[in-house]
């Protein structure tokens, strides 16, 4: 790239610097910080940054036009001169719009060329994350942790979450890094989730969502509303997440399942006993019946919490020992009632792993699957069983890349379905991570 090409980021950099100064003067330090960060990103050559600028610069131009209209109206009401002010602000709006147009040129595309293959998934993940968190900030900002400690901190938290979504999408979208990245991101979410619980109990109650304790057991998400006769938010959030990414909730978003999967990886994979899935159905029925019984009998909260502890915090260590010894996720497959609900809801979700190319018969996908979803029988049919958690380990380990995420099993969708799925998954992960709450 020549010296002239190095000037490509300059208009965008100046546009965001001007916007940052405007927001600072308007009393929005969080938006000033956001503009400053994006201005620095313009100096990189990452492909997703160009997509971000093409989205953000027109919005900034519209903001300048809106600001012009507001200031002109104020000046007219005060019977003060306004023409010069309008010319200056509209010139800034025009400059911002031209900065966006310059990014459409081929030279700009050649400049922002790094990691082009992941750019769409990364931008999609950012949009998903923002779509989930911005309404929270507008409607109830105190749900955002930083907002409880710092004025306008919620916007900073959302910005950090969006950037993390971009990073996560890059890692999860690369078949070489995805298996390890999935486990690391999953563990990180669980550690943050329980770490916030500890901080809320020991240090400061504001680390808790409501200031009061809610037992962090997945089964309680299903049983809690039945016992309380209300409080369907977490169950609704679980349902929405499962509709968006299917049973991948169990393989990448559950704060309990990661430790079961980690334990299972310590041993060679072995098939679980045939009765184990039926045990999970019994556990689901027992959980719901127990919750209803506790409500009808007027049982105390202490009794309900004791049942929840038995379901999760006491059974989990026992299951981890089995998972470590046998190499399959025994808690997820045999105990967790929420996982069974996720499996059922996952059938509504459009994402399916299917064979889209010739199979070499190496059985690598069978060996890597810890949910017993890939077997010789299912391999012949070209699709995993209904126990599949969409972890995508089988798609990454296949030497022929014969397995892929598809839209309702259609092979032709494999070209784009994986990108959309990663964007949804990374966006949800980032939103959950930065909204980790009890």
C-alpha positions in Angstrom: 0.0 0.0 0.0 1.3 3.4 -1.0 1.4 6.6 1.1 -1.9 7.8 -0.3 -3.6 4.6 0.8 -2.5 5.3 4.4 -4.7 8.4 4.3 -7.9 6.3 3.8 -8.7 6.1 7.5 -8.2 9.8 8.1 -11.7 11.1 7.1 -13.4 8.5 9.3 -11.0 9.2 12.2 -11.7 12.9 12.0 -15.5 12.3 11.8 -15.5 10.3 15.0 -13.2 12.8 16.7 -15.6 15.6 15.9 -18.5 13.5 17.1 -16.7 12.7 20.3 -16.1 16.4 21.0 -19.8 17.1 20.4 -20.9 14.4 22.8 -18.5 15.6 25.4 -19.9 19.1 25.2 -23.4 17.7 25.4 -22.6 15.8 28.6 -22.3 12.3 27.3 -18.9 11.0 28.3 -19.9 7.4 27.6 -20.6 8.3 23.9 -17.4 10.3 23.8 -15.5 7.2 24.9 -17.3 5.2 22.2 -16.4 7.6 19.5 -12.8 7.7 20.7 -12.5 3.9 20.6 -14.1 3.7 17.1 -11.7 6.5 16.0 -8.8 4.3 17.1 -10.3 1.3 15.3 -10.3 3.2 12.0 -6.5 3.1 12.1 -6.5 -0.8 12.0 -7.0 -2.8 8.8 -9.6 -5.2 10.1 -12.3 -5.9 7.6 -15.1 -5.8 10.1 -14.2 -2.2 11.0 -15.1 -1.0 7.5 -18.5 -2.6 7.9 -18.9 -0.9 11.3 -17.9 2.5 9.8 -20.4 2.1 6.9 -23.1 1.5 9.5 -22.1 4.2 12.0 -21.0 7.1 9.9 -24.5 7.6 8.2 -26.0 7.5 11.7 -23.5 10.2 12.8 -24.4 12.3 9.8 -28.1 12.0 10.6 -27.3 13.0 14.2 -25.5 16.2 13.0 -28.5 17.1 10.9 -30.8 16.5 13.8 -28.5 18.6 16.1 -28.6 21.4 13.4 -32.4 21.5 13.4 -32.5 21.6 17.2 -29.9 24.4 17.5 -31.5 26.5 14.7 -34.9 26.2 16.3 -33.4 27.4 19.7 -31.7 30.3 18.0 -34.8 31.3 16.2 -36.9 31.2 19.4 -34.2 33.4 21.1 -34.2 35.7 18.0 -30.5 35.2 17.5 -28.6 34.6 14.2 -28.5 31.0 13.2 -27.3 30.8 9.5 -23.6 30.5 10.3 -24.2 27.8 12.9 -26.3 25.9 10.4 -23.6 26.1 7.7 -21.0 24.8 10.1 -23.0 21.9 11.5 -24.3 20.9 8.1 -20.8 21.0 6.7 -19.8 18.5 9.5 -22.7 16.3 8.5 -21.7 16.4 4.9 -18.1 15.6 5.7 -19.3 12.6 7.8 -21.4 11.3 5.0 -18.6 11.7 2.5 -16.3 9.7 4.8 -18.8 6.9 4.5 -18.9 7.1 0.7 -15.1 7.0 0.5 -15.2 3.6 2.2 -17.2 2.2 -0.7 -14.2 2.6 -3.0 -12.1 -0.4 -4.0 -9.0 1.1 -2.4 -10.8 1.3 1.0 -11.9 -2.4 0.6 -8.2 -3.3 -0.1 -7.1 -1.3 3.0 -9.6 -2.9 5.4 -8.8 -6.5 4.3 -7.6 -8.4 7.3 -9.7 -11.4 8.4 -12.3 -10.6 5.7 -13.8 -14.1 5.9 -15.0 -13.5 9.5 -16.1 -9.9 9.0 -19.8 -10.7 8.4 -20.1 -13.0 11.4 -18.3 -10.4 13.5 -20.6 -7.5 12.5 -23.6 -9.8 12.9 -22.5 -10.7 16.4 -22.1 -7.0 17.3 -25.6 -6.2 16.0 -27.1 -9.1 17.9 -25.4 -8.0 21.1 -26.5 -4.4 20.7 -30.0 -5.4 19.8 -30.2 -7.4 23.1 -28.6 -4.9 25.4 -29.6 -1.4 24.1 -33.3 -2.0 24.9 -32.3 -3.0 28.4 -30.4 0.3 28.8 -33.4 2.3 27.5 -36.0 0.6 29.6 -34.2 -0.4 32.8 -30.6 0.7 32.9 -30.1 -0.6 36.4 -30.0 -4.1 35.1 -26.6 -3.2 33.7 -23.9 -3.7 36.4 -21.8 -0.6 35.6 -24.9 1.6 35.7 -25.3 0.8 39.4 -21.8 2.1 40.1 -21.1 4.7 37.5 -23.4 7.3 35.7 -23.8 6.3 32.1 -21.7 3.2 32.9 -24.3 1.0 31.2 -23.4 2.4 27.8 -19.8 1.7 28.4 -20.7 -1.9 29.4 -22.7 -2.3 26.2 -19.8 -1.0 24.1 -17.4 -3.5 25.8 -19.9 -6.3 25.2 -20.3 -5.4 21.5 -16.5 -5.5 21.1 -16.3 -8.8 22.9 -19.0 -10.2 20.6 -16.7 -9.3 17.6 -13.8 -11.1 19.2 -15.9 -14.2 20.1 -17.3 -14.4 16.6 -13.8 -14.4 15.1 -12.7 -17.2 17.3 -15.8 -19.3 17.0 -15.9 -18.8 13.2 -12.5 -20.2 12.6 -12.6 -24.0 12.4 -9.1 -24.3 13.7 -9.6 -22.2 16.9 -13.4 -22.8 17.5 -13.3 -26.0 19.6 -10.8 -24.6 22.1 -12.4 -21.1 22.0 -15.8 -22.6 22.7 -14.6 -24.2 25.9 -12.7 -21.1 27.0 -15.5 -18.7 26.3 -17.9 -21.1 28.0 -15.7 -21.4 31.1 -15.3 -17.6 31.2 -19.0 -17.0 31.3 -19.5 -19.5 34.1 -16.7 -18.0 36.1 -18.0 -14.5 35.7 -21.5 -15.7 36.6 -20.5 -17.4 39.8 -17.9 -14.7 40.5 -20.6 -12.1 40.5 -22.6 -14.2 42.9 -19.7 -14.4 45.3 -19.1 -10.6 45.0 -22.8 -10.0 45.6 -22.9 -12.2 48.7 -19.6 -11.2 50.2 -18.7 -7.7 49.0 -21.6 -5.6 47.7 -25.3 -6.5 47.1 -25.4 -4.4 44.0 -23.5 -7.1 42.2 -26.7 -9.1 42.4 -29.5 -8.3 39.9 -32.2 -7.5 42.4 -30.1 -7.2 45.5 -31.4 -10.5 46.7 -30.2 -14.1 46.2 -31.6 -16.4 43.5 -30.3 -20.0 43.5 -28.0 -20.5 40.5 -29.3 -23.9 39.4 -30.5 -24.4 35.8 -33.5 -26.6 36.8 -34.8 -23.7 39.0 -35.3 -21.7 35.8 -38.1 -24.1 35.0 -39.3 -24.9 38.6 -39.1 -21.4 40.1 -42.0 -19.8 38.3 -44.2 -22.8 39.2 -43.3 -22.5 42.9 -43.5 -18.7 43.0 -46.6 -18.4 40.7 -44.7 -15.8 38.6 -41.3 -14.5 37.6 -41.1 -15.9 34.1 -38.3 -13.7 32.9 -35.5 -16.2 33.1 -37.6 -19.0 31.5 -38.6 -16.6 28.8 -35.0 -15.6 28.2 -34.0 -19.3 28.0 -36.8 -19.9 25.5 -35.8 -17.0 23.3 -32.1 -18.1 23.4 -33.0 -21.7 22.5 -35.2 -20.5 19.6 -32.3 -18.4 18.3 -29.5 -21.0 18.6 -31.3 -24.2 19.3 -29.8 -26.7 21.7 -26.4 -24.8 21.5 -27.6 -23.2 24.8 -26.6 -26.4 26.5 -23.1 -26.5 24.8 -22.1 -22.8 25.1 -24.4 -20.7 27.3 -25.3 -22.9 30.3 -23.2 -21.9 33.4 -23.4 -25.5 34.8 -22.9 -27.6 31.6 -19.4 -26.3 31.0 -18.0 -28.1 34.0 -19.7 -31.4 33.0 -18.2 -31.1 29.5 -14.8 -30.3 31.0 -14.9 -33.3 33.2 -16.0 -35.5 30.3 -13.0 -34.4 28.2 -10.6 -35.9 30.8 -11.4 -39.4 29.6 -11.8 -41.4 26.5 -15.3 -41.1 25.1 -17.7 -44.0 25.8 -21.4 -44.4 25.1 -23.7 -43.7 28.0 -26.1 -46.4 29.3 -29.4 -46.6 27.4 -31.5 -45.7 30.4 -29.7 -42.3 31.0 -31.9 -40.2 28.7 -35.0 -41.6 30.4 -33.6 -40.6 33.8 -33.6 -37.0 32.6 -37.2 -37.2 31.7 -38.0 -38.5 35.2 -35.9 -35.6 36.6 -37.9 -33.1 34.7 -41.2 -34.5 35.8 -39.9 -34.8 39.4 -38.7 -31.1 39.3 -42.0 -29.7 38.1 -44.1 -31.9 40.4 -42.0 -31.0 43.4 -42.3 -27.3 42.6 -46.0 -27.5 42.3 -46.3 -29.5 45.5 -44.2 -27.0 47.4 -46.5 -24.2 46.2 -49.8 -26.0 47.0 -48.6 -27.0 50.5 -47.3 -23.5 51.2 -43.8 -24.7 51.9 -41.3 -22.2 53.1 -38.6 -20.7 50.9 -36.0 -22.6 52.9 -37.6 -25.9 51.9 -37.7 -24.8 48.2 -34.1 -23.8 48.3 -33.1 -27.1 49.9 -34.8 -29.0 47.0 -32.9 -26.7 44.5 -29.6 -27.4 46.2 -30.3 -31.1 46.0 -31.1 -30.9 42.3 -28.1 -28.9 41.3 -25.3 -28.2 43.8 -25.3 -31.6 45.3 -26.0 -33.8 42.3 -23.6 -31.9 40.1 -20.4 -33.1 41.9 -21.5 -36.7 41.8 -22.3 -36.4 38.1 -18.9 -34.8 37.4 -17.1 -37.8 38.9 -19.1 -40.1 36.5 -18.4 -37.8 33.6 -14.7 -37.8 34.3 -14.6 -41.5 34.6 -16.8 -42.4 31.6 -16.1 -39.6 29.1 -19.7 -38.6 28.5 -21.6 -35.6 30.0 -23.7 -37.4 32.6 -25.2 -34.4 34.2 -26.4 -32.9 30.9 -27.6 -36.2 29.6 -29.2 -37.7 32.7 -30.0 -35.1 35.3 -30.5 -31.5 34.0 -34.3 -30.9 33.4 -33.6 -27.6 31.6 -31.4 -29.4 29.1 -34.4 -31.6 28.1 -36.5 -28.6 27.6 -33.7 -27.1 25.5 -33.6 -30.2 23.4 -37.3 -30.1 22.7 -37.3 -26.3 21.9 -34.2 -26.9 19.8 -36.3 -28.8 17.3 -38.2 -25.6 16.5 -34.9 -23.8 15.9 -33.8 -23.9 12.2 -30.2 -24.9 12.7 -29.3 -28.5 11.9 -25.9 -30.2 11.5 -26.0 -32.3 8.3 -23.6 -34.1 6.0 -23.0 -31.9 3.0 -20.1 -33.8 1.4 -18.6 -37.2 1.0 -17.7 -39.0 4.2 -14.3 -40.7 4.5 -15.5 -43.0 7.3 -12.7 -42.0 9.7 -15.2 -41.7 12.6 -13.5 -38.6 14.0 -16.9 -37.0 14.6 -18.0 -40.0 16.6 -14.9 -39.9 18.8 -15.2 -36.1 19.5 -19.0 -36.1 20.3 -19.6 -36.2 24.1 -23.4 -36.2 23.8 -23.7 -39.5 22.0 -25.3 -37.7 19.1 -22.9 -39.0 16.5 -22.8 -42.8 16.2 -22.2 -45.2 13.3 -26.0 -45.4 12.8 -26.5 -41.6 12.7 -23.4 -41.1 10.6 -25.0 -43.3 7.9 -28.1 -41.2 7.9 -26.1 -38.0 7.4 -27.2 -36.3 10.6 -26.6 -36.5 14.4 -29.4 -37.6 16.7 -31.8 -35.3 18.5 -29.3 -35.3 21.4 -27.1 -33.0 19.4 -26.2 -29.8 21.3 -24.8 -28.0 18.2 -21.3 -27.7 19.7 -20.0 -28.1 16.1 -17.0 -30.1 17.3 -17.8 -32.7 14.7 -17.9 -30.1 11.9 -14.5 -28.8 12.9 -12.8 -32.2 13.3 -14.0 -33.7 10.0 -11.0 -33.8 7.6 -13.3 -33.6 4.5 -15.4 -30.8 6.0 -18.4 -33.0 5.2 -20.4 -31.8 8.1 -21.8 -28.3 8.4 -24.5 -26.2 10.1 -27.5 -25.8 7.8 -30.8 -24.1 7.7 -33.5 -26.8 8.3 -31.1 -29.4 6.9 -30.8 -27.9 3.4 -27.3 -28.6 2.0 -27.4 -25.4 -0.1 -27.6 -23.3 3.0 -24.3 -24.5 4.4 -22.5 -21.6 2.6 -24.2 -19.0 4.9 -25.9 -20.8 7.7 -22.7 -21.3 9.7 -21.9 -17.6 9.5 -25.4 -16.6 10.7 -25.3 -19.2 13.5 -21.9 -18.0 14.7 -23.1 -14.4 14.7 -26.2 -15.3 16.8 -24.1 -17.5 19.2 -21.4 -14.9 19.7 -23.9 -12.1 20.2 -25.8 -14.1 22.8 -22.6 -15.1 24.6 -21.4 -11.5 24.9 -24.8 -10.3 26.1 -25.0 -13.1 28.7 -21.4 -12.5 29.8 -21.9 -8.8 30.3 -25.3 -9.4 31.9 -24.1 -12.2 34.2 -26.5 -11.9 37.1 -28.1 -13.9 39.9 
